Amino acid sequence: MSLPSRRMPSDWPEVRLDALCDVQAGPSGRAPQQARWAETDVSVINPASIQHGQLTEQGQTYLDRETAEDMYRYVLRPGDIVCTRIGDTRRHALVSEEHDGSLLGGACIRLRPDGRILATYLNHYLRLPSVQDWLSSRITSTVVPILTSAILRDLRLRLPPHDRQQAIAEALDALDQQVAAHREVVRTATRLRDSLAPALLTGAIELP
């Protein structure tokens, strides 16, 4: 990846992603999964589970615990980053405590940062348009886009000192919270509009 040409701080070295993270693709074989959850089941994170940079229950499938125990390589921990590797490869999300112990789905890739890079910083870095463009240019050209582990391992990034990573991540997290709040306002207004429109347009409700 070609990094920005402007002068970078001297203490921000260029580092390959695989020097900072364990990169693990999801299982290639498909274990029997089910759409409904039972008390003893373990959730599986799939591409559809990643919405607006967050992991959600949407698109999750489930494995019985006995089967899941044989897939320990794919267990997710807080601080991991899950990327979509098949389909819309621009999507990724940080794993929180809520999804501790979930399993990595076959159509995803897990990044597990080591102590030199903060997961929150890396999560924001992966959103950079220049990073997304570089990844898109390397993706296998097929009907369905496929992002490989090898492509991600070859990604190069600038690595600021820890305190700078923390400050950058906190600033962008705060903006993300504002975006999420505005998105919720839009959803609420849309639901209200959709519920009122039929009554207003048919005269069931009259305006003063």
Secondary structure, DSSP 4 states (H G I P E B T S, - for coil): -PPPSS---TT--EEEGGGTEEEEEPPSS----BSS--TTEEEEE-GGGEETTEE-STT-EEEEHHHHGGGGGGB--TT-EEEE-BS-TT-EEE--GGGTT-EE-TTEEEEEE-TTS-HHHHHHHTT-HHHHHHHHHHSB-SSS-B--HHHHHT-EEE---HHHHHHHHHHHHHHHHHHHHHHHHHHHHHHHHHHHHHHHHTTSS---
